[in-house]
Amino acid sequence: MAEAIHKKLQSELEKYQQLQKDVSKSMSSRQKLEAQLTENKIVKEELALLDYQNTVYKLIGPVLVKQDLDEAKATVSKRLEYINGEIQRYETLLKEMERKSEQHREVLSSMQQEYQRAQGQAVGKA
């Protein structure tokens, strides 16, 4: 009896650990997005300071290519939109993972108690 509970407990623990790894990866990805968001906001602010007399260049591989100011502003705005959308997606994903993690913790706790009771009964019989 205790052995079967122990195996099930191990299985649930492995699932919980994998979920924690996934949460960690998602948090890391979200942090990278936050850094990109900050960087692109700064670029947008810098582009707002320019007028049509200034020349804007875009880095494509190892080459700087001349770019229209309006096109550069539009590109940065689209990038900001995309990054904000991805951050929202990760927020939703992280909330869902936290909910699942909490459920796993509860299941693990009850299984540990059940395992301890089973071990206690096995010791009492012996």
Summary of the structure (lengths in Angstrom):
residues: 126
radius of gyration: 26.1
end to end distance: 14.0
largest distance: 90.7
contacts: 308
relative contact order: 0.16
helix: 83%
strand: 8%
